[in-house]
Amino acid sequence: MADEVILLDSLPSSFGMRVRIALAEKGIKYEYKEENLMMDKSPLLLQMNPVHKMIPVLIHNGKPICESLIILQYIDEVWNDCSPLLPSDPYQRSQAKFWADFIDKKIYDCGKRILMSKAEVQEAGEKEMIECLKLLEGELGDKKYFGGESLGFLDIALVPYYSWFYSYETCGNFSIEAECQKLMSWIQRCMELKSVSKSLHDHHKVYDYVLQLRKSTGKRIIMGKIEEQEVAKKELIECLKTLEGELGDKLFFGDETIGFVDVALLPFYAWFYSYETSGNFSIEAECPKMVAWGKRCMERESISKSLPDPEKIYSFVSQLKQKLGI
């Protein structure tokens, strides 16, 4: 039986472009379903990604995989008979993942500030964008691609942003090419590959999308500090309840032993006191199963000795708020 592969995506999405490139590199046939993010999200998207309700989502034989970098890794592991995306060497693989995470945290954030912010914030975003791209040029070095002689994981993580460069430059009135010539040469090499050129969205159409998005964003009501806090409290509880559902009746997320998800989530337990005190609400009252899980974890010496005292965290938060005049 042939694999059934469906991609829920939106053409301007740099995250979706990543998945399209990876599928093309692997020669995987799939059904494309466009999601209009300016309108209501489809029932299929809400069903397949009920946590974040965002694209892209890869549906493989009825099972959804979400988050673009995770999808890339999944594609590489499942269809591992050709065009490897990640290096086989563990260290090199860790570096590719590190820089991909850097791109998601830095380039995306800088781009958002350039496109959606006022002049001062925009200028800071432009400066940081160039600094980040120069760091990536240093990582590229004299290699043909970040992946060496062939397109790899990091190339696929970064090259979709090229479709957004025109929007950044037009909105911010600056030139990426003038500052980052080595990166632009790398992009031109990438664009010679059909898997890339046919997967990237036209930069003028991306700019049209940005203009629509800015118009839409301008109509929203800007929330005050108290209102923002109330919204954040509500969303935090919703997220914790979702995690409670994933925990179920297990002792830990890793079942009988502490696992990957437990270790990822536990440090936030030390911040619960600060959230509750600052927001004047009770996480335990809303999410008793989550707090009980936290207490079980704290019985482990490896955890209790690794997490800072909640009251010391609150003191740090209070000092920070005072320093920032909040």
C-alpha positions as CSV (number, residue, x, y, z in Angstrom):
1,M,0.0,0.0,0.0
2,A,1.4,3.4,-1.0
3,D,2.0,6.1,1.6
4,E,-0.7,8.7,1.8
5,V,0.9,12.1,2.3
6,I,-1.0,15.4,2.7
7,L,0.5,18.8,3.4
8,L,-1.6,21.5,5.1
9,D,0.2,24.7,4.2
10,S,0.0,28.3,3.0
11,L,2.0,29.5,0.0
12,P,3.6,32.6,1.7
13,S,4.7,30.6,4.8
14,S,8.5,30.2,5.0
15,F,7.8,27.3,7.4
16,G,5.7,25.6,4.8
17,M,8.3,26.3,2.1
18,R,10.7,24.2,4.1
19,V,8.5,21.2,4.0
20,R,7.8,21.6,0.3
21,I,11.6,21.7,-0.4
22,A,12.3,18.6,1.7
23,L,9.5,16.6,0.0
24,A,10.8,17.7,-3.4
25,E,14.4,16.7,-2.5
26,K,13.1,13.3,-1.4
27,G,10.9,12.9,-4.5
28,I,7.8,12.3,-2.3
29,K,4.4,12.7,-4.0
30,Y,1.8,14.4,-1.8
31,E,-1.5,16.2,-1.8
32,Y,-1.3,19.9,-1.1
33,K,-4.1,21.7,0.8
34,E,-3.9,25.4,1.0
35,E,-5.0,27.1,4.2
36,N,-6.1,30.7,4.0
37,L,-4.8,32.1,7.3
38,M,-6.6,35.4,6.8
39,M,-9.9,33.5,7.0
40,D,-11.2,30.8,9.3
41,K,-9.0,27.8,9.7
42,S,-10.2,24.6,8.2
43,P,-11.8,21.8,10.3
44,L,-9.0,19.5,9.1
45,L,-6.3,21.9,10.4
46,L,-8.0,22.2,13.8
47,Q,-8.4,18.4,13.9
48,M,-4.8,17.7,12.9
49,N,-3.1,20.4,15.0
50,P,-5.4,21.1,17.9
51,V,-2.6,22.5,20.1
52,H,-1.2,25.3,18.0
53,K,-3.8,25.3,15.2
54,M,-1.0,26.4,12.8
55,I,0.5,25.3,9.5
56,P,2.4,23.5,8.2
57,V,1.1,20.1,9.1
58,L,2.3,16.9,7.4
59,I,-0.3,14.1,7.5
60,H,1.4,10.7,6.8
61,N,-1.1,7.8,6.6
62,G,-3.6,9.7,8.8
63,K,-1.1,10.8,11.5
64,P,-0.2,14.5,11.8
65,I,3.3,15.8,12.3
66,C,3.5,19.5,13.3
67,E,6.3,22.2,13.4
68,S,8.4,22.6,10.4
69,L,11.8,21.6,11.8
70,I,10.3,18.5,13.4
71,I,8.6,17.7,10.1
72,L,12.0,18.0,8.3
73,Q,13.5,15.5,10.7
74,Y,10.6,13.2,10.3
75,I,10.8,13.3,6.5
76,D,14.6,12.5,6.7
77,E,14.1,9.6,9.1
78,V,11.1,8.0,7.3
79,W,12.3,8.4,3.7
80,N,16.0,7.7,4.4
81,D,16.9,6.0,1.2
82,C,18.0,9.1,-0.7
83,S,19.0,12.8,-0.3
84,P,19.9,12.8,3.4
85,L,19.1,16.2,5.0
86,L,20.9,15.9,8.4
87,P,24.5,14.9,8.7
88,S,25.3,11.4,9.9
89,D,27.9,12.7,12.4
90,P,26.2,13.4,15.8
91,Y,28.2,16.7,16.3
92,Q,27.5,18.0,12.9
93,R,23.9,17.1,13.3
94,S,23.7,19.0,16.6
95,Q,25.2,22.1,14.9
96,A,22.7,22.0,12.1
97,K,19.9,21.8,14.6
98,F,21.5,24.6,16.7
99,W,21.6,27.0,13.7
100,A,18.1,26.1,12.5
101,D,16.8,27.0,16.0
102,F,18.8,30.2,15.8
103,I,17.1,31.0,12.5
104,D,13.6,30.4,14.0
105,K,14.4,32.5,17.1
106,K,16.3,35.4,15.5
107,I,15.6,35.8,11.8
108,Y,11.8,35.3,12.2
109,D,11.7,37.8,15.1
110,C,13.8,40.4,13.3
111,G,11.6,40.1,10.2
112,K,8.4,40.5,12.3
113,R,9.8,43.7,13.8
114,I,10.8,45.1,10.4
115,L,7.4,44.4,8.9
116,M,5.1,45.3,11.7
117,S,6.8,47.9,14.0
118,K,7.3,51.6,14.2
119,A,10.5,53.3,13.0
120,E,12.8,52.9,16.1
121,V,11.9,49.2,16.6
122,Q,12.1,48.6,12.9
123,E,15.7,50.1,12.7
124,A,16.8,47.9,15.6
125,G,15.3,44.9,13.8
126,E,17.1,45.7,10.6
127,K,20.5,46.0,12.4
128,E,19.9,42.7,14.2
129,M,18.8,41.0,11.0
130,I,22.1,41.9,9.3
131,E,24.1,40.8,12.3
132,C,22.3,37.5,12.3
133,L,22.8,36.9,8.6
134,K,26.5,37.8,8.9
135,L,26.8,35.1,11.6
136,L,25.2,32.6,9.2
137,E,27.7,33.7,6.5
138,G,30.5,32.8,9.0
139,E,28.9,29.4,9.5
140,L,28.6,28.9,5.7
141,G,32.3,29.8,5.3
142,D,33.7,28.6,1.9
143,K,31.2,25.7,1.6
144,K,28.9,25.4,-1.4
145,Y,25.9,24.8,0.9
146,F,25.6,24.7,4.7
147,G,25.2,21.0,4.2
148,G,28.6,20.8,2.3
149,E,28.4,19.7,-1.3
150,S,24.7,19.1,-1.3
151,L,21.6,20.9,0.1
152,G,21.0,20.0,3.7
153,F,18.8,20.6,6.8
154,L,20.2,24.1,7.5
155,D,20.0,25.2,3.9
156,I,16.3,24.2,3.8
157,A,15.7,25.9,7.2
158,L,17.0,29.2,5.9
159,V,16.5,29.6,2.2
160,P,12.7,30.1,2.4
161,Y,13.4,33.5,4.0
162,Y,14.7,34.6,0.7
163,S,11.1,34.9,-0.5
164,W,10.6,37.5,2.4
165,F,13.8,39.5,1.7
166,Y,12.0,41.8,-0.7
167,S,9.4,42.6,1.9
168,Y,12.0,43.2,4.6
169,E,14.0,45.5,2.3
170,T,10.9,47.4,1.0
171,C,9.3,47.9,4.4
172,G,12.6,48.7,6.1
173,N,14.3,50.6,3.2
174,F,17.6,48.8,3.4
175,S,19.6,46.3,1.3
176,I,20.4,42.8,2.4
177,E,22.5,42.1,-0.7
178,A,24.7,45.1,0.0
179,E,25.6,43.8,3.4
180,C,25.5,40.0,2.9
181,Q,26.9,39.3,-0.6
182,K,28.2,35.8,0.4
183,L,24.7,34.8,1.6
184,M,23.2,36.1,-1.6
185,S,25.6,34.0,-3.7
186,W,24.6,31.0,-1.7
187,I,20.9,31.8,-2.4
188,Q,21.6,31.9,-6.1
189,R,23.2,28.5,-5.9
190,C,20.1,27.2,-4.1
191,M,17.8,28.7,-6.6
192,E,19.4,26.7,-9.4
193,L,17.9,23.6,-7.8
194,K,14.3,22.8,-8.9
195,S,13.4,21.6,-5.4
196,V,14.1,25.1,-4.2
197,S,13.0,27.3,-7.1
198,K,9.7,25.5,-7.5
199,S,8.9,25.5,-3.8
200,L,9.6,29.2,-2.9
201,H,6.7,31.7,-3.2
202,D,7.1,34.7,-5.5
203,H,8.5,37.6,-3.4
204,H,6.1,40.1,-4.9
205,K,3.2,37.9,-3.8
206,V,4.7,37.6,-0.4
207,Y,4.8,41.4,-0.2
208,D,1.2,41.6,-1.2
209,Y,0.4,39.2,1.7
210,V,2.4,41.3,4.1
211,L,0.4,44.4,3.1
212,Q,-2.9,42.5,3.7
213,L,-1.5,41.3,7.1
214,R,-0.5,44.8,8.2
215,K,-3.9,46.1,7.3
216,S,-5.6,43.4,9.2
217,T,-3.3,43.8,12.3
218,G,-4.0,47.6,12.3
219,K,-7.7,47.0,13.0
220,R,-7.1,45.0,16.2
221,I,-7.7,46.6,19.5
222,I,-4.4,47.0,21.4
223,M,-4.8,45.5,24.9
224,G,-3.8,47.2,28.1
225,K,-1.3,45.6,30.5
226,I,-4.0,44.2,32.8
227,E,-6.0,42.9,29.9
228,E,-2.9,41.3,28.4
229,Q,-2.2,39.6,31.7
230,E,-5.7,38.2,31.9
231,V,-5.4,36.8,28.4
232,A,-2.0,35.3,29.2
233,K,-3.3,33.7,32.4
234,K,-6.2,32.1,30.4
235,E,-3.9,30.8,27.7
236,L,-1.4,29.4,30.2
237,I,-4.2,27.4,31.9
238,E,-5.4,26.2,28.6
239,C,-1.9,25.0,27.7
240,L,-1.4,23.3,31.0
241,K,-4.7,21.5,30.7
242,T,-3.7,20.3,27.2
243,L,-0.5,19.0,28.8
244,E,-2.6,17.3,31.6
245,G,-4.5,15.5,28.9
246,E,-1.2,14.3,27.4
247,L,0.0,13.2,30.9
248,G,-3.2,11.2,31.5
249,D,-2.9,8.7,34.3
250,K,0.8,8.2,33.9
251,L,3.2,8.8,36.7
252,F,5.4,11.0,34.4
253,F,5.2,12.0,30.8
254,G,7.9,9.4,30.2
255,D,5.5,6.9,31.9
256,E,7.2,5.2,34.9
257,T,10.4,7.2,34.6
258,I,11.4,10.8,33.9
259,G,11.5,11.4,30.2
260,F,12.2,14.0,27.5
261,V,8.9,16.0,28.0
262,D,9.2,15.9,31.8
263,V,12.7,17.5,31.6
264,A,11.5,20.1,29.0
265,L,8.6,21.2,31.1
266,L,9.9,20.9,34.7
267,P,11.9,24.1,34.9
268,F,8.7,26.1,34.4
269,Y,7.4,24.5,37.6
270,A,9.9,26.7,39.5
271,W,8.2,29.8,37.9
272,F,4.7,28.8,38.9
273,Y,4.9,30.8,42.2
274,S,5.9,33.9,40.3
275,Y,3.1,33.5,37.7
276,E,0.6,33.0,40.5
277,T,1.8,35.9,42.7
278,S,2.1,38.4,39.8
279,G,-1.2,37.4,38.3
280,N,-3.1,36.7,41.5
281,F,-4.5,33.3,40.4
282,S,-3.9,29.7,41.3
283,I,-2.5,27.1,38.9
284,E,-3.2,24.3,41.4
285,A,-6.9,25.2,41.5
286,E,-7.1,24.9,37.8
287,C,-4.6,22.2,37.0
288,P,-4.3,19.9,40.1
289,K,-3.0,17.0,38.1
290,M,-0.1,19.1,36.7
291,V,0.9,20.4,40.2
292,A,0.7,16.8,41.6
293,W,3.1,15.8,38.7
294,G,5.4,18.6,39.6
295,K,5.5,17.5,43.3
296,R,6.3,13.9,42.2
297,C,9.1,15.1,40.1
298,M,10.5,17.2,43.0
299,E,10.9,14.0,45.0
300,R,13.7,13.2,42.7
301,E,17.1,14.5,43.9
302,S,18.2,15.1,40.3
303,I,15.4,17.6,40.0
304,S,15.1,19.1,43.4
305,K,18.8,20.0,43.4
306,S,18.6,21.4,39.8
307,L,15.7,23.8,40.1
308,P,16.1,27.1,41.8
309,D,14.0,28.2,44.8
310,P,10.6,29.6,43.6
311,E,10.8,32.5,46.1
312,K,14.3,33.5,44.7
313,I,12.9,33.5,41.2
314,Y,10.1,35.8,42.4
315,S,12.7,38.1,43.9
316,F,14.5,38.2,40.6
317,V,11.3,38.9,38.8
318,S,10.4,41.8,41.2
319,Q,13.9,43.3,40.7
320,L,13.6,43.1,37.0
321,K,10.1,44.7,37.0
322,Q,11.4,47.5,39.2
323,K,14.4,48.0,36.9
324,L,12.1,48.2,33.8
325,G,9.6,50.4,35.6
326,I,6.8,47.9,35.3
